[in-house]
């Protein structure tokens, strides 16, 4: 079952169960996927690949994470908790992300392969890694690991 199909099935289930919080998040995801399909459409019918759907979900998850940080900084734990619940729902549909150790291993390999040695090489290394790790690891994590490795 594709991610989109899973979201639509879970949406039906949450609506029947009258789970308004989950229904709201899933409707939002469905709408974002539909928006992306319309944007990608060029004359014919557009069906997004799993990778494109994952991009949509990662963007939604990133927005929730940023909101959580802002609400916590603004001393609004009630709103931060709401965003955290929404983030948990979204993360159920994302593939398991790589942890820092896995990312660090790949970053070290890439740096060695490219012969990068200074922080000035960060752009080159990031460009190569983002294509390789897209949808598998958080961009901010990749960036911090690259910066750390090139600084040493």
Order of alpha helices (4+ residues) and beta strands (2+ residues): alpha-alpha-alpha-alpha-alpha-alpha-alpha
